[in-house]
Amino acid sequence: MGYTVRTKILKEYYDDTSGRYSQKANLDIEIVVDMFNTVEQYDRVILFSGDGDFERAIELLRSKNTHITVVSTEGMIARELRNATDRYIDLNDIKDSIEKQDY
């Protein structure tokens, strides 16, 4: 269907201050490398992230006439990323369309 799903084993971190464990995947660089290695194969990107680290990559892709849609949630999207995109979709606005229905 034209979608690529990337997965990565989560790394677990322990925070001495809070005494809690957290998990993180750090997929940013893999996503950006994939986007630039395949840029000739598409003219639209839908990025599910609110991470401002993607801002520069998005700007470069837009300079190659690639249309960028970012899907995230208010309060979880960096202002820089939202400003760099062509279109922003709030997950809360499409929740009913994508949420699994319990029957």
C-alpha positions as CSV (number, residue, x, y, z in Angstrom):
1,M,0.0,0.0,0.0
2,G,3.0,2.3,-0.1
3,Y,3.6,2.5,3.6
4,T,6.8,1.5,5.4
5,V,6.6,0.7,9.1
6,R,9.9,0.9,11.1
7,T,10.3,-0.7,14.4
8,K,13.1,-0.7,16.9
9,I,13.7,-2.4,20.2
10,L,13.0,0.1,23.1
11,K,15.9,1.0,25.3
12,E,15.1,1.2,29.0
13,Y,16.5,4.0,31.1
14,Y,16.5,4.4,34.9
15,D,16.0,7.9,36.3
16,D,17.9,8.1,39.7
17,T,16.0,11.3,40.7
18,S,12.4,9.9,40.2
19,G,13.3,6.2,40.7
20,R,11.3,5.4,37.5
21,Y,12.1,3.5,34.4
22,S,11.3,4.9,31.0
23,Q,11.6,3.6,27.5
24,K,12.8,5.3,24.4
25,A,13.4,4.1,20.8
26,N,15.2,7.1,19.2
27,L,14.0,6.5,15.7
28,D,14.5,10.1,14.4
29,I,17.7,9.5,12.5
30,E,16.4,6.3,10.9
31,I,13.2,8.0,9.7
32,V,15.2,11.0,8.2
33,V,17.7,8.7,6.5
34,D,14.8,6.7,5.0
35,M,13.0,9.8,3.8
36,F,16.1,11.2,2.0
37,N,17.2,7.8,0.5
38,T,13.7,7.4,-1.1
39,V,12.8,11.1,-1.8
40,E,12.4,10.5,-5.6
41,Q,9.8,7.8,-4.9
42,Y,7.1,10.1,-3.4
43,D,5.7,13.6,-3.4
44,R,3.9,13.4,0.0
45,V,5.0,12.6,3.5
46,I,2.7,12.0,6.5
47,L,4.8,12.2,9.6
48,F,3.3,11.0,12.9
49,S,5.4,13.0,15.3
50,G,5.5,16.2,17.2
51,D,9.3,16.2,17.6
52,G,10.9,19.5,16.6
53,D,14.0,17.6,15.6
54,F,12.3,16.9,12.3
55,E,12.0,20.6,11.4
56,R,15.2,20.8,9.3
57,A,14.4,17.6,7.4
58,I,10.9,18.8,6.7
59,E,12.3,22.1,5.4
60,L,14.7,20.3,3.0
61,L,12.0,17.9,1.8
62,R,9.7,20.9,1.1
63,S,12.5,22.5,-1.0
64,K,12.2,19.3,-3.2
65,N,8.5,20.0,-3.7
66,T,7.4,17.4,-1.3
67,H,4.1,18.0,0.5
68,I,4.4,17.4,4.2
69,T,1.5,16.6,6.6
70,V,2.3,16.2,10.3
71,V,-0.1,14.3,12.6
72,S,0.3,14.9,16.3
73,T,-1.7,16.4,19.2
74,E,-1.9,19.9,20.6
75,G,0.5,20.3,23.4
76,M,2.7,17.6,22.0
77,I,3.9,19.2,18.8
78,A,6.8,21.6,18.6
79,R,5.9,25.0,17.3
80,E,8.9,24.8,14.9
81,L,7.6,21.6,13.4
82,R,4.1,22.8,13.0
83,N,5.3,26.0,11.3
84,A,7.5,24.0,8.9
85,T,4.7,21.7,7.7
86,D,2.2,22.2,4.8
87,R,-0.6,20.7,6.9
88,Y,-1.1,19.8,10.5
89,I,-3.7,17.2,11.6
90,D,-4.6,16.9,15.3
91,L,-5.1,13.3,16.2
92,N,-8.0,14.3,18.4
93,D,-9.8,15.6,15.3
94,I,-9.6,12.2,13.6
95,K,-9.9,10.0,16.7
96,D,-13.4,8.7,15.8
97,S,-12.2,7.7,12.3
98,I,-9.2,5.7,13.4
99,E,-10.0,4.4,16.8
100,K,-10.7,0.7,17.2
101,Q,-14.4,0.1,17.8
102,D,-15.4,-2.3,20.6
103,Y,-18.5,-4.2,19.5
